[in-house]
Amino acid sequence: MPQRHSRLVTVLLAAALLAGAANLGAYAATGGPLLLGKSNSSDKTTKLKTTGKGPALKLKSKPGKAPFTVSNDTRIKKLNADLLDGLDGSALQTKAYRYNLTGTSTGTTMRFALPGLPAGQYVVNYAVNAQLSGAASFFGCVLDSGAAFESGQVAALGATAGGDAWYVNGGGPLDTRARAYTLTCQSSGGVTFTIPTPFAQAQIVLTRVDETVTTASTGVHVPTMKPGLAR
């Protein structure tokens, strides 16, 4: 009887040890070692620090498999994956800057500043209509970084709409990373003007672009086609 009782105690102890080992194999709790391929649980933050030159943690996975996953979409502070080339998502959105133009010149030149325009590359489009007093011979606008029509970009000459009404449309690429620009409009000497006319709003729109690619395009002569054959 004592021998049978001793054997039963031994079996129960072995079963308890096996059960405990099974639980340890299922997860590692707070203060325990990290078990690979198993669930790990902790009621405190786990920190990993390296004293060498390399990174504190390196994760490798099979091609096409994520090296790690997260449980929710909460933004992780200072995690570079939140940025693209150091830019936040809002900075990657296409953004246009529009300026409504209004003013009266007592001379021949009027300049419009572009406040709040960040340095960068832009595609510019402007439509300016003006009421000129007197017999003007020309009216034009240019994006300028110095004196009027010097160091100018995206220049365009206007056309008369009859009487004292003039209009000018211009467009093209503009790089403001090296210098700032203003929109300068100028008429012929001895003529004052007002922008805009009462009929339409004068404005300039600058749309930011990430890159501008310039390629030459050479025109090819096309013979004049006979009437009735043009398509």
N, CA, C and O of each residue as an XYZ file, in Angstrom:
924
protein
N       0.818     -1.207      0.000
C       0.000      0.000      0.000
C       0.853      1.259      0.000
O       0.591      2.140     -0.819
N       1.880      1.410      0.880
C       2.758      2.580      0.823
C       3.448      2.719     -0.524
O       3.620      3.832     -1.021
N       3.852      1.581     -1.131
C       4.539      1.643     -2.430
C       3.614      2.176     -3.514
O       4.030      2.955     -4.371
N       2.313      1.734     -3.468
C       1.352      2.190     -4.460
C       1.087      3.694     -4.270
O       0.955      4.428     -5.249
N       1.010      4.147     -3.017
C       0.782      5.568     -2.724
C       1.948      6.417     -3.209
O       1.741      7.496     -3.764
N       3.176      5.937     -3.004
C       4.364      6.658     -3.460
C       4.387      6.785     -4.976
O       4.763      7.823     -5.522
N       3.967      5.680     -5.668
C       3.947      5.732     -7.136
C       2.914      6.740     -7.621
O       3.158      7.427     -8.613
N       1.778      6.847     -6.961
C       0.724      7.777     -7.344
C       1.183      9.234     -7.179
O       0.901     10.087     -8.021
N       1.900      9.498     -6.066
C       2.426     10.838     -5.834
C       3.423     11.233     -6.918
O       3.439     12.372     -7.386
N       4.254     10.266     -7.306
C       5.250     10.516     -8.354
C       4.583     10.867     -9.671
O       5.005     11.797    -10.359
N       3.534     10.118    -10.026
C       2.804     10.373    -11.271
C       2.162     11.755    -11.246
O       2.195     12.477    -12.242
N       1.569     12.127    -10.090
C       0.923     13.430     -9.980
C       1.931     14.568    -10.094
O       1.654     15.582    -10.736
N       3.101     14.404     -9.472
C       4.138     15.427     -9.564
C       4.645     15.584    -10.995
O       4.876     16.697    -11.467
N       4.813     14.453    -11.676
C       5.271     14.508    -13.067
C       4.255     15.210    -13.949
O       4.609     15.988    -14.835
N       2.966     14.917    -13.687
C       1.907     15.569    -14.464
C       1.905     17.070    -14.215
O       1.720     17.861    -15.140
N       2.113     17.458    -12.960
C       2.142     18.880    -12.633
C       3.304     19.578    -13.320
O       3.159     20.694    -13.819
N       4.463     18.916    -13.345
C       5.626     19.495    -14.013
C       5.387     19.631    -15.502
O       5.770     20.630    -16.111
N       4.748     18.620    -16.093
C       4.458     18.687    -17.527
C       3.471     19.805    -17.838
O       3.602     20.504    -18.842
N       2.487     19.962    -16.964
C       1.514     21.036    -17.152
C       2.183     22.398    -17.039
O       1.895     23.312    -17.812
N       3.078     22.521    -16.067
C       3.792     23.781    -15.905
C       4.681     24.069    -17.096
O       4.756     25.210    -17.551
N       5.355     23.053    -17.608
C       6.210     23.230    -18.777
C       5.389     23.618    -19.992
O       5.825     24.429    -20.809
N       4.194     23.038    -20.116
C       3.314     23.386    -21.235
C       2.898     24.842    -21.172
O       2.844     25.526    -22.194
N       2.602     25.316    -19.963
C       2.215     26.716    -19.817
C       3.382     27.641    -20.149
O       3.185     28.663    -20.807
N       4.588     27.306    -19.710
C       5.758     28.107    -20.016
C       6.036     28.121    -21.510
O       6.504     29.121    -22.054
N       5.747     27.007    -22.167
C       5.943     26.935    -23.604
C       4.921     27.746    -24.362
O       5.160     28.126    -25.508
N       3.777     28.021    -23.742
C       2.724     28.776    -24.406
C       3.006     30.257    -24.394
O       2.717     30.934    -25.381
N       3.555     30.792    -23.324
C       3.840     32.218    -23.251
C       4.919     32.481    -22.219
O       5.165     31.690    -21.308
N       5.566     33.660    -22.410
C       6.518     34.126    -21.409
C       5.893     35.329    -20.717
O       5.484     36.281    -21.382
N       5.816     35.299    -19.398
C       5.174     36.370    -18.650
C       6.195     37.426    -18.254
O       7.378     37.320    -18.578
N       5.711     38.463    -17.539
C       6.570     39.565    -17.103
C       7.777     39.032    -16.339
O       7.627     38.231    -15.417
N       8.963     39.471    -16.718
C      10.185     39.051    -16.059
C      10.786     37.780    -16.620
O      11.920     37.435    -16.287
N      10.042     37.070    -17.474
C      10.552     35.833    -18.040
C      11.293     36.076    -19.333
O      11.246     37.180    -19.877
N      11.983     35.057    -19.838
C      12.706     35.214    -21.098
C      11.746     35.316    -22.280
O      10.612     34.845    -22.206
N      12.198     35.927    -23.358
C      11.410     36.044    -24.571
C      11.445     34.714    -25.315
O      12.517     34.219    -25.663
N      10.275     34.141    -25.555
C      10.180     32.846    -26.219
C       9.883     33.039    -27.691
O       8.864     33.630    -28.049
N      10.761     32.548    -28.546
C      10.560     32.660    -29.981
C       9.484     31.691    -30.442
O       9.439     30.545    -29.995
N       8.623     32.148    -31.333
C       7.571     31.299    -31.867
C       6.425     31.079    -30.907
O       5.533     30.278    -31.188
N       6.426     31.774    -29.776
C       5.375     31.618    -28.773
C       4.797     32.979    -28.423
O       5.348     34.022    -28.778
N       3.672     32.942    -27.717
C       3.070     34.184    -27.240
C       3.826     34.677    -26.021
O       4.184     33.891    -25.144
N       4.069     35.991    -25.967
C       4.753     36.615    -24.854
C       3.872     37.719    -24.291
O       3.259     38.477    -25.042
N       3.812     37.808    -22.976
C       2.943     38.786    -22.336
C       3.692     39.493    -21.212
O       4.460     38.879    -20.472
N       3.444     40.834    -21.099
C       4.098     41.608    -20.055
C       3.204     42.776    -19.661
O       2.523     43.365    -20.500
N       3.218     43.106    -18.349
C       2.447     44.258    -17.887
C       3.305     45.509    -17.824
O       2.873     46.528    -17.285
N       4.540     45.445    -18.378
C       5.435     46.587    -18.434
C       6.042     46.699    -19.825
O       6.053     45.732    -20.587
N       6.546     47.884    -20.150
C       7.178     48.098    -21.449
C       8.494     47.345    -21.525
O       9.309     47.405    -20.605
N       8.696     46.634    -22.629
C       9.938     45.912    -22.848
C      10.908     46.802    -23.615
O      10.568     47.310    -24.683
N      12.098     46.993    -23.088
C      13.095     47.848    -23.705
C      14.254     47.009    -24.212
O      14.657     46.024    -23.592
N      14.775     47.424    -25.348
C      15.928     46.745    -25.939
C      16.983     47.797    -26.237
O      16.729     48.737    -26.989
N      18.166     47.645    -25.652
C      19.227     48.626    -25.803
C      20.497     47.941    -26.284
O      20.862     46.866    -25.808
N      21.160     48.584    -27.236
C      22.412     48.046    -27.737
C      23.564     48.936    -27.270
O      23.421     50.154    -27.165
N      24.693     48.315    -26.996
C      25.886     49.073    -26.604
C      26.917     49.082    -27.727
O      28.003     49.644    -27.580
N      26.570     48.456    -28.850
C      27.482     48.443    -29.994
C      27.127     49.524    -30.993
O      26.383     50.451    -30.675
N      27.660     49.407    -32.208
C      27.446     50.401    -33.247
C      26.221     50.090    -34.102
O      25.703     50.971    -34.788
N      25.767     48.872    -34.065
C      24.648     48.475    -34.906
C      23.306     48.836    -34.305
O      23.251     49.360    -33.193
N      22.213     48.565    -35.022
C      20.876     48.866    -34.517
C      20.523     47.963    -33.344
O      21.109     46.896    -33.161
N      19.560     48.410    -32.561
C      19.144     47.625    -31.394
C      18.331     46.417    -31.796
O      18.282     45.432    -31.058
N      17.689     46.471    -32.957
C      16.840     45.359    -33.374
C      16.848     45.256    -34.890
O      16.745     46.265    -35.587
N      16.969     44.048    -35.392
C      16.926     43.800    -36.816
C      15.910     42.702    -37.083
O      15.981     41.625    -36.491
N      14.968     42.975    -37.973
C      13.918     42.024    -38.297
C      14.047     41.607    -39.753
O      14.199     42.451    -40.636
N      13.986     40.312    -39.999
C      14.074     39.788    -41.354
C      12.873     38.883    -41.608
O      12.425     38.158    -40.720
N      12.366     38.937    -42.824
C      11.229     38.092    -43.186
C      11.386     37.621    -44.624
O      12.257     38.102    -45.350
N      10.547     36.688    -45.031
C      10.594     36.214    -46.394
C      10.127     37.314    -47.346
O       9.369     38.196    -46.945
N      10.573     37.268    -48.602
C      10.130     38.279    -49.576
C       8.609     38.331    -49.658
O       7.945     37.297    -49.730
N       8.075     39.527    -49.647
C       6.631     39.692    -49.732
C       5.921     39.606    -48.398
O       4.704     39.777    -48.329
N       6.677     39.340    -47.326
C       6.093     39.246    -45.988
C       6.555     40.427    -45.143
O       7.732     40.788    -45.160
N       5.631     41.023    -44.410
C       5.971     42.170    -43.569
C       6.910     41.745    -42.452
O       6.705     40.688    -41.856
N       7.937     42.540    -42.148
C       8.863     42.186    -41.068
C       8.211     42.275    -39.692
O       8.674     41.627    -38.752
N       7.145     43.065    -39.555
C       6.414     43.102    -38.294
C       5.027     43.686    -38.540
O       4.790     44.320    -39.568
N       4.118     43.472    -37.601
C       2.767     44.018    -37.682
C       2.454     44.761    -36.391
O       3.112     44.559    -35.371
N       1.449     45.617    -36.446
C       0.997     46.350    -35.268
C      -0.482     46.064    -35.067
O      -1.172     45.613    -35.981
N      -0.964     46.337    -33.843
C      -2.328     45.966    -33.501
C      -3.360     47.027    -33.838
O      -4.556     46.735    -33.843
N      -2.923     48.271    -34.125
C      -3.876     49.321    -34.462
C      -3.178     50.379    -35.302
O      -1.994     50.247    -35.612
N      -3.910     51.438    -35.676
C      -3.359     52.466    -36.557
C      -2.913     53.710    -35.814
O      -2.789     54.771    -36.426
N      -2.668     53.615    -34.515
C      -2.169     54.754    -33.751
C      -0.786     55.152    -34.249
O       0.089     54.303    -34.418
N      -0.593     56.460    -34.485
C       0.694     56.939    -35.001
C       1.780     56.769    -33.946
O       1.590     57.113    -32.779
N       2.916     56.237    -34.372
C       4.038     55.994    -33.471
C       4.979     57.179    -33.541
O       5.493     57.501    -34.612
N       5.210     57.830    -32.416
C       6.034     59.030    -32.364
C       7.459     58.732    -32.824
O       8.073     57.756    -32.394
N       7.971     59.585    -33.699
C       9.339     59.538    -34.226
C       9.620     58.316    -35.101
O      10.778     58.040    -35.414
N       8.582     57.583    -35.499
C       8.797     56.454    -36.398
C       8.915     57.000    -37.819
O       7.971     57.603    -38.329
N      10.055     56.795    -38.458
C      10.308     57.399    -39.754
C       9.370     56.894    -40.833
O       9.212     57.548    -41.864
N       8.747     55.748    -40.622
C       7.824     55.232    -41.621
C       6.626     56.147    -41.795
O       5.897     56.033    -42.781
N       6.410     57.061    -40.840
C       5.321     58.025    -40.957
C       5.661     59.108    -41.971
O       4.778     59.859    -42.386
N       6.921     59.202    -42.377
C       7.366     60.231    -43.290
C       7.835     59.621    -44.599
O       8.224     58.454    -44.644
N       7.799     60.401    -45.647
C       8.326     60.003    -46.947
C       9.350     61.046    -47.364
O       9.005     62.192    -47.653
N      10.612     60.637    -47.392
C      11.710     61.574    -47.667
C      11.669     62.772    -46.732
O      11.947     63.902    -47.133
N      11.313     62.503    -45.458
C      11.290     63.555    -44.457
C      10.075     64.455    -44.513
O      10.024     65.459    -43.802
N       9.083     64.122    -45.349
C       7.895     64.958    -45.502
C       6.680     64.272    -44.920
O       6.515     63.060    -45.058
N       5.833     65.045    -44.270
C       4.564     64.553    -43.779
C       3.598     64.380    -44.948
O       3.785     64.975    -46.009
N       2.568     63.565    -44.746
C       1.612     63.313    -45.813
C       0.963     64.579    -46.340
O       0.694     64.679    -47.537
N       0.704     65.556    -45.463
C       0.070     66.795    -45.904
C       0.959     67.573    -46.868
O       0.464     68.294    -47.735
N       2.293     67.422    -46.710
C       3.216     68.136    -47.586
C       3.279     67.518    -48.976
O       3.773     68.152    -49.909
N       2.783     66.282    -49.131
C       2.823     65.600    -50.414
C       1.575     65.865    -51.241
O       1.514     65.472    -52.406
N       0.590     66.516    -50.666
C      -0.629     66.811    -51.397
C      -0.383     67.929    -52.406
O       0.366     68.869    -52.140
N      -1.030     67.811    -53.575
C      -0.941     68.874    -54.556
C      -1.642     70.107    -54.005
O      -2.796     70.035    -53.582
N      -0.946     71.232    -54.010
C      -1.480     72.442    -53.417
C      -1.282     73.611    -54.356
O      -0.194     73.814    -54.896
N      -2.336     74.374    -54.544
C      -2.278     75.550    -55.403
C      -2.440     76.808    -54.559
O      -3.219     76.836    -53.606
N      -1.691     77.849    -54.924
C      -1.762     79.138    -54.246
C      -2.361     80.151    -55.226
O      -1.785     80.438    -56.275
N      -3.520     80.681    -54.862
C      -4.200     81.628    -55.747
C      -4.216     83.012    -55.109
O      -4.525     83.167    -53.928
N      -3.877     84.010    -55.916
C      -3.867     85.392    -55.456
C      -4.806     86.200    -56.354
O      -4.615     86.249    -57.569
N      -5.814     86.827    -55.760
C      -6.680     87.739    -56.486
C      -6.004     89.103    -56.553
O      -5.571     89.633    -55.530
N      -5.913     89.664    -57.739
C      -5.125     90.870    -57.973
C      -6.031     92.091    -58.075
O      -7.043     92.079    -58.776
N      -5.649     93.127    -57.372
C      -6.384     94.385    -57.446
C      -5.446     95.538    -57.129
O      -4.602     95.423    -56.239
N      -5.583     96.651    -57.847
C      -4.732     97.798    -57.597
C      -4.866     98.848    -58.684
O      -5.427     98.597    -59.751
N      -4.344    100.020    -58.392
C      -4.357    101.130    -59.355
C      -2.958    101.720    -59.426
O      -2.352    102.013    -58.395
N      -2.447    101.892    -60.628
C      -1.123    102.452    -60.837
C      -1.244    103.883    -61.333
O      -1.991    104.160    -62.272
N      -0.517    104.781    -60.711
C      -0.472    106.171    -61.186
C       0.692    106.377    -62.146
O       0.938    107.483    -62.627
N       1.398    105.290    -62.410
C       2.496    105.324    -63.365
C       2.300    104.231    -64.391
O       1.174    103.933    -64.788
N       3.386    103.643    -64.815
C       3.302    102.612    -65.850
C       3.549    101.203    -65.320
O       3.440    100.241    -66.080
N       3.879    101.055    -64.035
C       4.254     99.749    -63.503
C       3.504     99.457    -62.216
O       3.334    100.338    -61.373
N       3.056     98.220    -62.069
C       2.405     97.768    -60.850
C       2.948     96.387    -60.489
O       3.062     95.516    -61.351
N       3.282     96.188    -59.210
C       3.834     94.916    -58.757
C       2.916     94.274    -57.728
O       2.315     94.954    -56.896
N       2.821     92.947    -57.802
C       2.018     92.186    -56.861
C       2.921     91.179    -56.144
O       3.511     90.305    -56.780
N       3.025     91.306    -54.819
C       3.795     90.341    -54.035
C       3.012     89.034    -53.923
O       1.798     89.007    -54.129
N       3.712     87.963    -53.598
C       3.105     86.631    -53.434
C       3.368     86.153    -52.014
O       4.183     85.252    -51.813
N       2.695     86.737    -51.023
C       2.958     86.381    -49.622
C       2.543     84.953    -49.304
O       1.538     84.453    -49.810
N       3.342     84.302    -48.451
C       3.015     82.950    -48.011
C       3.361     81.860    -49.003
O       3.006     80.702    -48.786
N       4.044     82.197    -50.088
C       4.410     81.194    -51.089
C       5.712     80.520    -50.686
O       6.752     81.178    -50.676
N       5.698     79.217    -50.350
C       6.942     78.536    -49.963
C       7.887     78.393    -51.160
O       7.449     78.340    -52.309
N       9.168     78.332    -50.874
C      10.146     78.100    -51.928
C       9.921     76.713    -52.528
O       9.722     75.741    -51.800
N       9.954     76.630    -53.850
C       9.730     75.345    -54.506
C       9.579     75.520    -56.004
O       9.886     76.579    -56.552
N       9.098     74.459    -56.668
C       8.857     74.474    -58.103
C       7.349     74.541    -58.347
O       6.571     73.854    -57.686
N       6.953     75.376    -59.301
C       5.535     75.616    -59.540
C       5.229     75.656    -61.036
O       6.092     75.931    -61.870
N       3.970     75.372    -61.336
C       3.413     75.686    -62.642
C       2.511     76.894    -62.434
O       1.597     76.870    -61.610
N       2.787     77.965    -63.204
C       2.119     79.248    -62.999
C       1.115     79.496    -64.118
O       1.387     79.211    -65.284
N      -0.047     80.030    -63.753
C      -1.024     80.524    -64.716
C      -1.595     81.827    -64.181
O      -2.029     81.893    -63.031
N      -1.595     82.863    -65.009
C      -2.204     84.109    -64.573
C      -3.072     84.685    -65.689
O      -2.792     84.528    -66.877
N      -4.129     85.352    -65.257
C      -5.047     86.040    -66.156
C      -5.283     87.420    -65.573
O      -5.886     87.557    -64.509
N      -4.807     88.440    -66.270
C      -4.872     89.808    -65.776
C      -5.637     90.659    -66.784
O      -5.286     90.704    -67.963
N      -6.669     91.325    -66.317
C      -7.379     92.279    -67.160
C      -7.266     93.657    -66.534
O      -7.348     93.805    -65.315
N      -7.081     94.649    -67.363
C      -6.805     96.000    -66.866
C      -7.556     97.037    -67.682
O      -7.854     96.844    -68.860
N      -7.849     98.131    -67.021
C      -8.461     99.287    -67.668
C      -7.397    100.371    -67.761
O      -6.992    100.924    -66.738
N      -6.941    100.681    -68.957
C      -5.867    101.649    -69.171
C      -6.448    102.996    -69.584
O      -7.339    103.072    -70.430
N      -5.932    104.043    -68.979
C      -6.385    105.379    -69.340
C      -5.431    105.974    -70.363
O      -4.237    106.119    -70.102
N      -5.961    106.313    -71.515
C      -5.104    106.876    -72.558
C      -4.888    105.877    -73.675
O      -5.378    104.749    -73.623
N      -4.162    106.298    -74.667
C      -3.907    105.458    -75.839
C      -2.662    104.608    -75.590
O      -1.551    105.033    -75.908
N      -2.835    103.419    -75.029
C      -1.704    102.536    -74.730
C      -1.274    101.788    -75.980
O      -2.098    101.416    -76.815
N       0.031    101.574    -76.094
C       0.558    100.807    -77.223
C       0.851     99.360    -76.842
O       0.904     98.491    -77.713
N       1.042     99.092    -75.553
C       1.230     97.714    -75.119
C       0.905     97.603    -73.641
O       0.885     98.593    -72.910
N       0.648     96.353    -73.217
C       0.428     96.030    -71.808
C       0.860     94.580    -71.622
O       0.461     93.706    -72.393
N       1.679     94.322    -70.595
C       2.167     92.960    -70.378
C       2.505     92.710    -68.925
O       2.612     93.643    -68.130
N       2.674     91.418    -68.578
C       3.003     91.018    -67.204
C       4.110     89.977    -67.238
O       4.252     89.235    -68.209
N       4.898     89.931    -66.159
C       6.001     88.993    -66.054
C       6.260     88.700    -64.584
O       6.060     89.565    -63.731
N       6.700     87.491    -64.289
C       7.141     87.154    -62.935
C       8.597     87.565    -62.834
O       9.448     87.055    -63.563
N       8.879     88.488    -61.929
C      10.151     89.170    -61.923
C      10.805     89.098    -60.548
O      10.122     89.157    -59.526
N      12.124     88.971    -60.526
C      12.854     88.914    -59.262
C      13.722     90.145    -59.046
O      14.431     90.232    -58.044
N      13.675     91.106    -59.983
C      14.481     92.314    -59.860
C      13.704     93.499    -60.374
O      12.517     93.642    -60.079
N      14.363     94.359    -61.145
C      13.682     95.490    -61.755
C      12.685     94.974    -62.789
O      12.772     93.831    -63.238
N      11.750     95.822    -63.154
C      10.687     95.401    -64.064
C      11.252     94.803    -65.357
O      12.093     95.405    -66.025
N      10.777     93.626    -65.681
C      11.121     92.913    -66.897
C      12.612     92.564    -66.994
O      13.112     92.268    -68.079
N      13.311     92.599    -65.871
C      14.680     92.090    -65.820
C      14.670     90.836    -64.954
O      13.968     90.791    -63.944
N      15.431     89.829    -65.333
C      15.426     88.527    -64.654
C      14.007     87.967    -64.606
O      13.607     87.345    -63.622
N      13.259     88.195    -65.672
C      11.849     87.803    -65.690
C      11.613     86.381    -66.148
O      12.401     85.820    -66.910
N      10.522     85.804    -65.676
C      10.083     84.472    -66.069
C       8.589     84.536    -66.382
O       7.865     85.377    -65.848
N       8.145     83.639    -67.251
C       6.724     83.492    -67.589
C       6.145     84.847    -68.009
O       5.163     85.321    -67.439
N       6.766     85.452    -69.006
C       6.322     86.756    -69.491
C       5.263     86.585    -70.574
O       5.267     85.598    -71.311
N       4.355     87.559    -70.662
C       3.323     87.530    -71.696
C       2.881     88.949    -71.996
O       2.749     89.774    -71.091
N       2.653     89.231    -73.274
C       2.131     90.526    -73.693
C       0.623     90.435    -73.848
O       0.085     89.396    -74.229
N      -0.046     91.533    -73.547
C      -1.494     91.547    -73.582
C      -2.039     91.972    -74.930
O      -1.295     92.324    -75.845
N      -3.342     91.931    -75.025
C      -4.056     92.362    -76.225
C      -5.219     93.240    -75.791
O      -5.746     93.098    -74.688
N      -5.604     94.131    -76.658
C      -6.702     95.019    -76.312
C      -8.033     94.342    -76.603
O      -8.189     93.629    -77.595
N      -8.975     94.583    -75.725
C     -10.320     94.047    -75.924
C     -11.236     95.115    -76.510
O     -12.452     94.939    -76.578
N     -10.631     96.228    -76.932
C     -11.402     97.334    -77.473
C     -11.482     98.465    -76.478
O     -11.766     98.248    -75.300
N     -11.233     99.664    -76.946
C     -11.260    100.812    -76.059
C     -10.070    100.786    -75.120
O      -8.939    100.563    -75.551
N     -10.320    101.015    -73.834
C      -9.251    101.033    -72.837
C      -9.087     99.700    -72.110
O      -8.276     99.613    -71.188
N      -9.818     98.676    -72.487
C      -9.754     97.378    -71.821
C      -8.667     96.514    -72.456
O      -8.608     96.349    -73.674
N      -7.798     95.963    -71.581
C      -6.727     95.083    -72.023
C      -6.748     93.814    -71.179
O      -7.233     93.805    -70.048
N      -6.212     92.747    -71.755
C      -6.101     91.498    -70.999
C      -4.817     90.780    -71.412
O      -4.334     90.926    -72.535
N      -4.280     89.998    -70.468
C      -3.062     89.229    -70.737
C      -3.148     87.910    -69.981
O      -3.541     87.881    -68.815
N      -2.783     86.824    -70.646
C      -2.735     85.494    -70.043
C      -1.326     84.935    -70.200
O      -0.734     85.026    -71.275
N      -0.795     84.363    -69.135
C       0.539     83.780    -69.193
C       0.621     82.520    -68.362
O      -0.172     82.326    -67.441
N       1.573     81.663    -68.680
C       1.739     80.422    -67.924
C       3.069     79.769    -68.210
O       3.675     79.996    -69.257
N       3.525     78.948    -67.266
C       4.786     78.248    -67.450
C       5.379     77.829    -66.127
O       4.796     78.103    -65.079
N       6.543     77.161    -66.148
C       7.189     76.707    -64.910
C       7.920     77.848    -64.218
O       8.393     78.782    -64.865
N       8.006     77.761    -62.898
C       8.706     78.774    -62.110
C       9.369     78.099    -60.926
O       8.728     77.330    -60.210
N      10.650     78.380    -60.713
C      11.415     77.829    -59.605
C      11.745     78.957    -58.637
O      12.511     79.860    -58.972
N      11.170     78.909    -57.439
C      11.393     79.963    -56.448
C      12.359     79.530    -55.349
O      12.435     80.182    -54.308
N      13.093     78.448    -55.561
C      13.993     77.968    -54.515
C      15.215     78.866    -54.348
O      15.754     78.978    -53.247
N      15.651     79.499    -55.420
C      16.845     80.333    -55.344
C      16.515     81.801    -55.132
O      17.332     82.533    -54.572
N      15.338     82.254    -55.565
C      14.974     83.664    -55.425
C      13.462     83.799    -55.388
O      12.732     82.935    -55.873
N      13.008     84.898    -54.806
C      11.571     85.173    -54.717
C      11.140     86.006    -55.922
O      11.932     86.764    -56.481
N       9.874     85.855    -56.313
C       9.352     86.556    -57.474
C       8.118     87.367    -57.113
O       7.392     87.044    -56.173
N       7.900     88.421    -57.878
C       6.653     89.171    -57.832
C       6.090     89.219    -59.243
O       6.827     89.099    -60.222
N       4.775     89.396    -59.340
C       4.151     89.570    -60.648
C       4.167     91.060    -60.976
O       3.558     91.866    -60.274
N       4.869     91.414    -62.045
C       4.994     92.805    -62.442
C       4.228     93.033    -63.742
O       4.445     92.330    -64.729
N       3.332     94.018    -63.738
C       2.575     94.382    -64.936
C       2.966     95.794    -65.344
O       3.146     96.667    -64.494
N       3.096     96.015    -66.642
C       3.599     97.293    -67.130
C       2.857     97.686    -68.404
O       2.526     96.846    -69.241
N       2.610     98.971    -68.521
C       1.971     99.505    -69.718
C       2.924    100.474    -70.399
O       4.012    100.756    -69.897
N       2.499    100.974    -71.542
C       3.335    101.937    -72.255
C       3.388    103.262    -71.495
O       2.519    103.546    -70.671
N       4.409    104.070    -71.778
C       4.638    105.298    -71.036
C       3.480    106.273    -71.100
O       2.786    106.379    -72.111
N       3.287    106.987    -69.994
C       2.269    108.020    -69.951
C       0.863    107.512    -69.756
O      -0.091    108.277    -69.896
N       0.707    106.219    -69.431
C      -0.622    105.628    -69.282
C      -0.754    105.048    -67.884
O       0.120    104.296    -67.453
N      -1.800    105.367    -67.175
C      -2.088    104.747    -65.883
C      -3.147    103.674    -66.084
O      -3.875    103.695    -67.076
N      -3.237    102.726    -65.133
C      -4.195    101.638    -65.322
C      -4.714    101.109    -64.001
O      -4.125    101.328    -62.943
N      -5.830    100.408    -64.089
C      -6.483     99.798    -62.934
C      -6.675     98.320    -63.195
O      -7.089     97.929    -64.286
N      -6.372     97.483    -62.189
C      -6.556     96.028    -62.253
C      -7.463     95.617    -61.097
O      -7.197     95.994    -59.955
N      -8.521     94.859    -61.356
C      -9.007     94.395    -62.665
C     -10.044     95.350    -63.233
O     -10.359     96.371    -62.622
N     -10.569     95.018    -64.399
C     -11.725     95.723    -64.935
C     -12.957     95.248    -64.166
O     -12.880     94.246    -63.456
N     -14.073     95.930    -64.287
C     -15.274     95.512    -63.539
C     -15.873     94.195    -64.012
O     -16.803     93.687    -63.386
N     -15.362     93.632    -65.099
C     -16.046     92.496    -65.708
C     -15.524     91.130    -65.267
O     -16.238     90.135    -65.395
N     -14.309     91.057    -64.756
C     -13.732     89.754    -64.395
C     -12.647     89.943    -63.355
O     -12.033     91.007    -63.283
N     -12.403     88.909    -62.541
C     -11.364     88.953    -61.508
C     -10.000     88.634    -62.114
O      -9.851     87.646    -62.833
N      -9.020     89.462    -61.827
C      -7.643     89.171    -62.223
C      -7.012     88.295    -61.148
O      -7.232     88.519    -59.958
N      -6.228     87.299    -61.558
C      -5.655     86.387    -60.578
C      -4.425     85.694    -61.127
O      -4.204     85.637    -62.337
N      -3.624     85.165    -60.198
C      -2.482     84.318    -60.536
C      -2.558     83.078    -59.662
O      -2.819     83.177    -58.463
N      -2.330     81.913    -60.253
C      -2.402     80.633    -59.547
C      -1.077     79.907    -59.735
O      -0.614     79.723    -60.861
N      -0.468     79.494    -58.621
C       0.785     78.740    -58.661
C       0.536     77.375    -58.041
O       0.143     77.280    -56.879
N       0.760     76.326    -58.807
C       0.551     74.954    -58.353
C       1.889     74.277    -58.162
O       2.696     74.201    -59.089
N       2.126     73.781    -56.953
C       3.415     73.153    -56.644
C       3.564     71.819    -57.363
O       2.621     71.029    -57.423
N       4.737     71.577    -57.900
C       5.065     70.307    -58.540
C       6.356     69.781    -57.922
O       7.176     70.556    -57.429
N       6.532     68.465    -57.950
C       7.720     67.857    -57.350
C       8.938     67.929    -58.257
O      10.071     68.018    -57.783
N       8.699     67.889    -59.565
C       9.833     67.865    -60.500
C       9.398     68.435    -61.836
O       8.266     68.224    -62.273
N      10.292     69.150    -62.478
C      10.048     69.677    -63.812
C      11.081     69.089    -64.763
O      12.285     69.240    -64.554
N      10.607     68.420    -65.803
C      11.488     67.823    -66.803
C      11.427     68.670    -68.068
O      10.348     68.885    -68.621
N      12.578     69.151    -68.526
C      12.642     70.004    -69.709
C      13.212     69.223    -70.880
O      14.283     68.625    -70.778
N      12.487     69.232    -71.996
C      12.902     68.530    -73.209
C      12.704     69.446    -74.403
O      11.684     70.129    -74.501
N      13.665     69.466    -75.308
C      13.561     70.305    -76.496
C      12.596     69.692    -77.497
O      12.535     68.472    -77.649
N      11.850     70.536    -78.168
C      10.932     70.093    -79.219
C      11.096     71.027    -80.408
O      10.826     72.224    -80.301
N      11.537     70.491    -81.540
C      11.796     71.283    -82.738
C      10.607     71.202    -83.682
O      10.123     70.116    -84.001
N      10.144     72.360    -84.125
C       9.003     72.386    -85.042
C       9.373     71.856    -86.416
O      10.511     72.004    -86.862
N       8.412     71.243    -87.081
C       8.602     70.683    -88.423
C       7.662     71.400    -89.382
O       6.476     71.562    -89.095
N       8.196     71.827    -90.519
C       7.383     72.512    -91.521
C       6.327     71.570    -92.085
O       6.612     70.422    -92.427
N       5.100     72.081    -92.174
C       3.993     71.320    -92.749
C       3.494     72.074    -93.972
O       3.121     73.241    -93.853
N       3.475     71.439    -95.159
C       2.992     72.123    -96.371
C       1.544     72.570    -96.199
O       0.750     71.908    -95.530
N       1.216     73.701    -96.814
C      -0.143     74.201    -96.752
C      -1.073     73.232    -97.453
O      -0.830     72.831    -98.591
N      -2.149     72.856    -96.760
C      -3.091     71.901    -97.322
C      -4.157     72.627    -98.133
O      -4.513     73.765    -97.825
N      -4.663     71.967    -99.166
C      -5.687     72.568   -100.017
C      -7.010     72.653    -99.246
O      -7.305     71.792    -98.417
N      -7.792     73.680    -99.520
C      -9.101     73.782    -98.875
C      -9.924     72.529    -99.099
O      -9.962     71.990   -100.205
N     -10.575     72.074    -98.058
C     -11.391     70.876    -98.173
C     -10.660     69.617    -97.767
O     -11.285     68.586    -97.517
N      -9.325     69.690    -97.699
C      -8.522     68.535    -97.285
C      -8.025     68.660    -95.859
O      -7.524     67.694    -95.283
N      -8.161     69.835    -95.296
C      -7.688     70.030    -93.918
C      -8.564     69.253    -92.971
O      -9.786     69.217    -93.113
N      -7.921     68.628    -91.996
C      -8.645     67.817    -91.018
C      -8.177     68.201    -89.629
O      -8.653     67.643    -88.640
